[in-house]
Amino acid sequence: MLMPTAILAAIGLISGLGLAIAARVFAVEVDPRQEEINDGLPGANCGACGFAGCADFSAALIEGKVGPADCPVSDQATRQLLGEILGVAVGESARKVALIMCQGGLSVAHKEGRYNGQASCASADLIGGGEKLCSYGCLGLADCQEVCAFGAIEMTEEGIARVIPSRCTACGKCVAACPKHLISLVPTDAEIHVLCNNTDKGAAARKACDVSCLGCKKCEKSFDEDPRIVVHNYLAKVDYRKPPTDQAVVEVCPTGALTVRLFDHQDQEQRPL
């Protein structure tokens, strides 16, 4: 009786010693800064940085594969903290926010049919592009809202999506989810925007939506030199590298597609002027 017990004890002892030796031999050293970086990160685990979660991102930070600014969810204070931990300089970067490039709600966008399928923008887009006459506009079935982990998108009574800037982290999930490619990440200090995605010629665009861009170039021509709004394929686009600052330019737009949006974080909405 004692012999089997002794044998089992010896096997357990040898196995334990073997595991202890293996643990030392194959141990992976963890940089002591990683825990500090993990504590400093937002902890959203949203994957917007391209990694599975914040832990993987922190490891890549230490390895020098990414920089503090590559976490789109972090604010400037967090990036500065990460820079201090890593001993690297972090420059100022403009905060961005998601913006829905469409204001074609129920009262202004005309319909050409009725969609009775699955309540999904992606599905509706596959079936004739949705029920609106404008094939470029917001479908209003909330795919962008569904993927937002921060509750930063709501659906309005007009049947289109709206971003709540104070909650938006510019992670980009909504950008990828929109089948109409209507959502862009823009600097929060930009005030003037073209909220239209329609590249049809003027008459067709106006027939589809009362607030569509006509590609008339009046906004572009309002700049004597160095235009900050450029028309391409009958659609005006703001150059967000040097966005216009004179709000008077919106007055030349005949439809209201060119408009002012102030990202007021206290009001928690994209607020028209």
C-alpha positions as a LaTeX table, in Angstrom:
\begin{tabular}{lrrr}
\hline
Residue & $x$ (\AA) & $y$ (\AA) & $z$ (\AA) \\
\hline
Met1 & 0.00 & 0.00 & 0.00 \\
Leu2 & 2.84 & 2.33 & 0.84 \\
Met3 & 4.73 & 1.55 & $-2.35$ \\
Pro4 & 2.03 & 2.80 & $-4.80$ \\
Thr5 & 1.57 & 5.93 & $-2.69$ \\
Ala6 & 5.31 & 6.60 & $-2.76$ \\
Ile7 & 5.43 & 6.06 & $-6.50$ \\
Leu8 & 2.56 & 8.49 & $-7.08$ \\
Ala9 & 4.22 & 11.04 & $-4.80$ \\
Ala10 & 7.49 & 10.68 & $-6.69$ \\
Ile11 & 5.73 & 11.10 & $-10.04$ \\
Gly12 & 3.97 & 14.22 & $-8.74$ \\
Leu13 & 7.25 & 15.64 & $-7.43$ \\
Ile14 & 9.09 & 14.98 & $-10.69$ \\
Ser15 & 6.20 & 16.44 & $-12.74$ \\
Gly16 & 6.11 & 19.52 & $-10.55$ \\
Leu17 & 9.84 & 20.05 & $-10.91$ \\
Gly18 & 9.54 & 19.56 & $-14.67$ \\
Leu19 & 6.78 & 22.13 & $-14.95$ \\
Ala20 & 8.74 & 24.59 & $-12.82$ \\
Ile21 & 11.81 & 24.20 & $-15.03$ \\
Ala22 & 9.71 & 24.52 & $-18.20$ \\
Ala23 & 8.06 & 27.65 & $-16.85$ \\
Arg24 & 11.46 & 29.24 & $-16.34$ \\
Val25 & 12.88 & 28.09 & $-19.67$ \\
Phe26 & 9.89 & 29.13 & $-21.76$ \\
Ala27 & 8.82 & 32.14 & $-19.75$ \\
Val28 & 7.92 & 35.22 & $-21.79$ \\
Glu29 & 9.13 & 38.37 & $-20.17$ \\
Val30 & 6.42 & 41.00 & $-19.80$ \\
Asp31 & 7.53 & 44.60 & $-20.01$ \\
Pro32 & 6.67 & 46.24 & $-16.67$ \\
Arg33 & 5.24 & 49.20 & $-18.60$ \\
Gln34 & 2.50 & 47.09 & $-20.18$ \\
Glu35 & 0.31 & 47.01 & $-17.08$ \\
Glu36 & 0.67 & 50.77 & $-16.71$ \\
Ile37 & $-0.26$ & 51.26 & $-20.36$ \\
Asn38 & $-3.25$ & 48.92 & $-20.01$ \\
Asp39 & $-4.49$ & 51.01 & $-17.11$ \\
Gly40 & $-4.07$ & 54.19 & $-19.14$ \\
Leu41 & $-5.93$ & 53.00 & $-22.24$ \\
Pro42 & $-9.69$ & 53.60 & $-22.53$ \\
Gly43 & $-10.38$ & 49.86 & $-22.23$ \\
Ala44 & $-13.06$ & 49.95 & $-24.93$ \\
Asn45 & $-11.68$ & 46.85 & $-26.72$ \\
Cys46 & $-13.46$ & 48.14 & $-29.81$ \\
Gly47 & $-10.86$ & 46.91 & $-32.29$ \\
Ala48 & $-10.78$ & 50.22 & $-34.16$ \\
Cys49 & $-6.98$ & 50.28 & $-33.85$ \\
Gly50 & $-6.76$ & 47.06 & $-35.87$ \\
Phe51 & $-5.93$ & 44.85 & $-32.88$ \\
Ala52 & $-8.17$ & 42.38 & $-31.06$ \\
Gly53 & $-8.26$ & 44.52 & $-27.93$ \\
Cys54 & $-6.45$ & 47.03 & $-25.75$ \\
Ala55 & $-4.00$ & 44.44 & $-24.39$ \\
Asp56 & $-2.76$ & 43.60 & $-27.88$ \\
Phe57 & $-2.54$ & 47.29 & $-28.71$ \\
Ser58 & $-0.46$ & 47.99 & $-25.59$ \\
Ala59 & 1.96 & 45.19 & $-26.56$ \\
Ala60 & 2.29 & 46.69 & $-30.03$ \\
Leu61 & 2.93 & 50.10 & $-28.45$ \\
Ile62 & 5.84 & 48.75 & $-26.46$ \\
Glu63 & 7.24 & 47.01 & $-29.54$ \\
Gly64 & 7.08 & 50.28 & $-31.45$ \\
Lys65 & 4.69 & 48.94 & $-34.08$ \\
Val66 & 2.16 & 51.70 & $-33.35$ \\
Gly67 & 2.13 & 55.05 & $-31.61$ \\
Pro68 & $-0.08$ & 56.58 & $-28.89$ \\
Ala69 & $-2.11$ & 58.43 & $-31.54$ \\
Asp70 & $-3.07$ & 55.14 & $-33.24$ \\
Cys71 & $-5.77$ & 54.52 & $-30.65$ \\
Pro72 & $-8.69$ & 56.42 & $-32.20$ \\
Val73 & $-10.72$ & 56.21 & $-28.99$ \\
Ser74 & $-8.17$ & 57.97 & $-26.78$ \\
Asp75 & $-8.21$ & 61.71 & $-26.20$ \\
Gln76 & $-5.19$ & 63.99 & $-26.18$ \\
Ala77 & $-4.65$ & 63.62 & $-22.42$ \\
Thr78 & $-4.52$ & 59.83 & $-22.75$ \\
Arg79 & $-2.09$ & 60.04 & $-25.64$ \\
Gln80 & 0.18 & 62.33 & $-23.63$ \\
Leu81 & 0.09 & 59.87 & $-20.73$ \\
Leu82 & 1.03 & 56.98 & $-23.01$ \\
Gly83 & 3.84 & 59.08 & $-24.46$ \\
Glu84 & 5.20 & 59.76 & $-20.98$ \\
Ile85 & 5.14 & 56.05 & $-20.11$ \\
Leu86 & 6.91 & 55.15 & $-23.35$ \\
Gly87 & 9.26 & 58.12 & $-23.26$ \\
Val88 & 8.19 & 59.42 & $-26.67$ \\
Ala89 & 6.95 & 62.81 & $-27.79$ \\
Val90 & 3.29 & 63.09 & $-28.74$ \\
Gly91 & 2.21 & 65.99 & $-30.90$ \\
Glu92 & $-1.17$ & 67.72 & $-30.83$ \\
Ser93 & $-3.76$ & 66.06 & $-33.01$ \\
Ala94 & $-7.17$ & 67.34 & $-34.01$ \\
Arg95 & $-10.03$ & 65.41 & $-32.51$ \\
Lys96 & $-12.37$ & 63.86 & $-35.05$ \\
Val97 & $-16.02$ & 62.93 & $-34.99$ \\
Ala98 & $-18.28$ & 60.93 & $-37.27$ \\
Leu99 & $-20.56$ & 62.96 & $-39.53$ \\
Ile100 & $-23.53$ & 61.66 & $-41.53$ \\
Met101 & $-23.20$ & 63.20 & $-44.99$ \\
Cys102 & $-26.93$ & 63.23 & $-45.60$ \\
Gln103 & $-29.87$ & 65.29 & $-44.41$ \\
Gly104 & $-32.42$ & 63.66 & $-46.70$ \\
Gly105 & $-35.09$ & 62.86 & $-44.15$ \\
Leu106 & $-38.69$ & 61.87 & $-44.76$ \\
Ser107 & $-39.85$ & 65.44 & $-45.36$ \\
Val108 & $-37.33$ & 66.25 & $-48.10$ \\
Ala109 & $-36.22$ & 62.97 & $-49.73$ \\
His110 & $-38.76$ & 61.54 & $-52.17$ \\
Lys111 & $-39.68$ & 57.85 & $-52.28$ \\
Glu112 & $-40.02$ & 55.55 & $-55.26$ \\
Gly113 & $-41.33$ & 52.46 & $-53.51$ \\
Arg114 & $-41.72$ & 50.60 & $-50.24$ \\
Tyr115 & $-39.16$ & 48.28 & $-48.66$ \\
Asn116 & $-40.60$ & 45.35 & $-46.68$ \\
Gly117 & $-37.48$ & 43.26 & $-46.18$ \\
Gln118 & $-35.11$ & 42.76 & $-43.27$ \\
Ala119 & $-34.57$ & 45.89 & $-41.17$ \\
Ser120 & $-30.97$ & 46.33 & $-42.29$ \\
Cys121 & $-29.35$ & 49.00 & $-44.43$ \\
Ala122 & $-27.08$ & 46.39 & $-46.02$ \\
Ser123 & $-30.07$ & 44.26 & $-47.00$ \\
Ala124 & $-32.10$ & 47.19 & $-48.30$ \\
Asp125 & $-29.15$ & 48.38 & $-50.35$ \\
Leu126 & $-29.01$ & 45.02 & $-52.11$ \\
Ile127 & $-32.67$ & 45.26 & $-53.10$ \\
Gly128 & $-32.86$ & 48.22 & $-55.43$ \\
Gly129 & $-30.87$ & 50.48 & $-53.14$ \\
Gly130 & $-33.71$ & 51.13 & $-50.70$ \\
Glu131 & $-37.03$ & 52.88 & $-51.03$ \\
Lys132 & $-35.78$ & 56.42 & $-51.65$ \\
Leu133 & $-35.58$ & 57.91 & $-55.11$ \\
Cys134 & $-32.08$ & 59.07 & $-54.12$ \\
Ser135 & $-29.90$ & 55.98 & $-54.30$ \\
Tyr136 & $-27.11$ & 57.70 & $-52.37$ \\
Gly137 & $-28.93$ & 58.72 & $-49.18$ \\
Cys138 & $-29.32$ & 57.38 & $-45.66$ \\
Leu139 & $-31.56$ & 54.31 & $-45.56$ \\
Gly140 & $-32.44$ & 54.87 & $-41.92$ \\
Leu141 & $-32.38$ & 51.21 & $-40.84$ \\
Ala142 & $-29.74$ & 51.76 & $-38.17$ \\
Asp143 & $-26.80$ & 49.54 & $-39.20$ \\
Cys144 & $-24.48$ & 52.29 & $-38.00$ \\
Gln145 & $-26.30$ & 52.55 & $-34.69$ \\
Glu146 & $-26.08$ & 48.80 & $-34.17$ \\
Val147 & $-22.28$ & 48.68 & $-34.50$ \\
Cys148 & $-21.61$ & 51.72 & $-32.30$ \\
Ala149 & $-20.38$ & 50.48 & $-28.92$ \\
Phe150 & $-20.61$ & 53.95 & $-27.39$ \\
Gly151 & $-24.25$ & 54.85 & $-28.03$ \\
Ala152 & $-23.12$ & 57.75 & $-30.20$ \\
Ile153 & $-25.65$ & 57.31 & $-33.02$ \\
Glu154 & $-29.39$ & 57.74 & $-32.88$ \\
Met155 & $-32.14$ & 57.56 & $-35.47$ \\
Thr156 & $-34.19$ & 60.73 & $-35.83$ \\
Glu157 & $-37.92$ & 61.12 & $-36.40$ \\
Glu158 & $-36.97$ & 62.08 & $-39.97$ \\
Gly159 & $-35.69$ & 58.55 & $-40.50$ \\
Ile160 & $-31.98$ & 59.30 & $-40.80$ \\
Ala161 & $-29.02$ & 58.73 & $-38.53$ \\
Arg162 & $-27.51$ & 61.43 & $-36.34$ \\
Val163 & $-24.26$ & 61.40 & $-34.36$ \\
Ile164 & $-23.98$ & 62.53 & $-30.75$ \\
Pro165 & $-20.47$ & 64.08 & $-30.77$ \\
Ser166 & $-19.92$ & 63.95 & $-27.00$ \\
Arg167 & $-20.14$ & 60.14 & $-27.17$ \\
Cys168 & $-18.37$ & 59.62 & $-30.48$ \\
Thr169 & $-14.82$ & 58.29 & $-30.24$ \\
Ala170 & $-14.17$ & 58.30 & $-34.01$ \\
Cys171 & $-13.51$ & 54.55 & $-33.90$ \\
Gly172 & $-14.71$ & 54.24 & $-37.50$ \\
Lys173 & $-17.01$ & 51.24 & $-37.00$ \\
Cys174 & $-20.00$ & 53.18 & $-38.37$ \\
Val175 & $-17.99$ & 54.27 & $-41.41$ \\
Ala176 & $-17.40$ & 50.65 & $-42.35$ \\
Ala177 & $-21.00$ & 49.62 & $-41.60$ \\
Cys178 & $-22.72$ & 52.12 & $-43.90$ \\
Pro179 & $-23.41$ & 50.52 & $-47.32$ \\
Lys180 & $-23.93$ & 53.96 & $-48.84$ \\
His181 & $-20.51$ & 55.22 & $-47.64$ \\
Leu182 & $-22.24$ & 58.22 & $-46.11$ \\
Ile183 & $-20.24$ & 58.58 & $-42.91$ \\
Ser184 & $-16.93$ & 60.39 & $-42.63$ \\
Leu185 & $-14.62$ & 61.23 & $-39.75$ \\
Val186 & $-14.11$ & 64.98 & $-39.77$ \\
Pro187 & $-12.22$ & 67.40 & $-37.50$ \\
Thr188 & $-14.40$ & 68.73 & $-34.70$ \\
Asp189 & $-13.19$ & 72.25 & $-35.38$ \\
Ala190 & $-14.57$ & 72.17 & $-38.95$ \\
Glu191 & $-17.84$ & 74.09 & $-39.11$ \\
Ile192 & $-18.90$ & 73.98 & $-42.77$ \\
His193 & $-19.94$ & 70.75 & $-44.46$ \\
Val194 & $-21.62$ & 69.43 & $-47.59$ \\
Leu195 & $-24.25$ & 67.05 & $-46.24$ \\
Cys196 & $-24.98$ & 65.24 & $-49.46$ \\
Asn197 & $-23.58$ & 62.21 & $-51.26$ \\
Asn198 & $-25.52$ & 62.42 & $-54.54$ \\
Thr199 & $-23.39$ & 62.50 & $-57.69$ \\
Asp200 & $-26.30$ & 62.74 & $-60.14$ \\
Lys201 & $-26.61$ & 65.79 & $-62.35$ \\
Gly202 & $-28.47$ & 68.78 & $-60.93$ \\
Ala203 & $-32.00$ & 68.10 & $-62.23$ \\
Ala204 & $-31.97$ & 64.42 & $-61.26$ \\
Ala205 & $-30.48$ & 65.17 & $-57.84$ \\
Arg206 & $-33.07$ & 67.87 & $-57.11$ \\
Lys207 & $-35.90$ & 65.57 & $-58.20$ \\
Ala208 & $-34.75$ & 62.97 & $-55.68$ \\
Cys209 & $-34.20$ & 65.27 & $-52.70$ \\
Asp210 & $-34.96$ & 68.90 & $-51.91$ \\
Val211 & $-31.65$ & 69.41 & $-50.11$ \\
Ser212 & $-29.34$ & 67.64 & $-52.56$ \\
Cys213 & $-26.14$ & 69.13 & $-53.94$ \\
Leu214 & $-26.65$ & 70.23 & $-57.56$ \\
Gly215 & $-22.97$ & 70.51 & $-58.44$ \\
Cys216 & $-23.59$ & 74.12 & $-59.48$ \\
Lys217 & $-20.10$ & 75.20 & $-58.30$ \\
Lys218 & $-21.37$ & 78.38 & $-56.64$ \\
Cys219 & $-19.57$ & 77.41 & $-53.42$ \\
Glu220 & $-16.36$ & 76.58 & $-55.26$ \\
Lys221 & $-16.43$ & 79.86 & $-57.19$ \\
Ser222 & $-16.84$ & 81.86 & $-53.98$ \\
Phe223 & $-13.12$ & 81.30 & $-53.34$ \\
Asp224 & $-10.94$ & 83.56 & $-55.47$ \\
Glu225 & $-7.91$ & 81.36 & $-54.96$ \\
Asp226 & $-7.14$ & 78.13 & $-53.14$ \\
Pro227 & $-10.71$ & 76.75 & $-53.10$ \\
Arg228 & $-11.61$ & 74.93 & $-49.91$ \\
Ile229 & $-14.69$ & 73.37 & $-51.46$ \\
Val230 & $-14.25$ & 71.53 & $-54.75$ \\
Val231 & $-16.93$ & 70.08 & $-57.03$ \\
His232 & $-16.21$ & 66.69 & $-58.60$ \\
Asn233 & $-18.75$ & 64.46 & $-60.35$ \\
Tyr234 & $-21.52$ & 66.99 & $-59.63$ \\
Leu235 & $-20.89$ & 66.83 & $-55.89$ \\
Ala236 & $-19.22$ & 69.49 & $-53.75$ \\
Lys237 & $-16.65$ & 68.28 & $-51.22$ \\
Val238 & $-15.06$ & 70.17 & $-48.35$ \\
Asp239 & $-11.28$ & 69.94 & $-48.19$ \\
Tyr240 & $-10.92$ & 69.04 & $-44.50$ \\
Arg241 & $-7.17$ & 69.63 & $-44.62$ \\
Lys242 & $-8.02$ & 73.33 & $-44.84$ \\
Pro243 & $-11.78$ & 73.62 & $-44.16$ \\
Pro244 & $-13.53$ & 76.92 & $-44.92$ \\
Thr245 & $-14.05$ & 79.22 & $-41.96$ \\
Asp246 & $-16.30$ & 81.96 & $-43.36$ \\
Gln247 & $-19.83$ & 80.78 & $-42.63$ \\
Ala248 & $-21.22$ & 83.25 & $-45.16$ \\
Val249 & $-20.29$ & 80.77 & $-47.91$ \\
Val250 & $-23.31$ & 78.61 & $-47.05$ \\
Glu251 & $-25.61$ & 81.39 & $-48.25$ \\
Val252 & $-24.63$ & 80.79 & $-51.89$ \\
Cys253 & $-25.96$ & 77.22 & $-51.82$ \\
Pro254 & $-29.40$ & 77.15 & $-53.47$ \\
Thr255 & $-30.58$ & 73.96 & $-51.73$ \\
Gly256 & $-29.03$ & 74.01 & $-48.27$ \\
Ala257 & $-26.76$ & 71.04 & $-48.95$ \\
Leu258 & $-23.89$ & 73.25 & $-47.83$ \\
Thr259 & $-24.51$ & 73.94 & $-44.18$ \\
Val260 & $-22.95$ & 74.72 & $-40.82$ \\
Arg261 & $-22.64$ & 72.09 & $-38.12$ \\
Leu262 & $-21.14$ & 73.00 & $-34.78$ \\
Phe263 & $-19.99$ & 70.02 & $-32.77$ \\
Asp264 & $-21.18$ & 71.33 & $-29.42$ \\
His265 & $-20.38$ & 68.69 & $-26.82$ \\
Gln266 & $-22.57$ & 70.27 & $-24.19$ \\
Asp267 & $-25.63$ & 70.00 & $-26.41$ \\
Gln268 & $-24.60$ & 66.44 & $-27.35$ \\
Glu269 & $-25.73$ & 66.64 & $-30.94$ \\
Gln270 & $-24.76$ & 67.81 & $-34.39$ \\
Arg271 & $-26.31$ & 71.21 & $-33.98$ \\
Pro272 & $-27.19$ & 73.37 & $-36.99$ \\
Leu273 & $-26.33$ & 77.03 & $-36.71$ \\
\hline
\end{tabular}
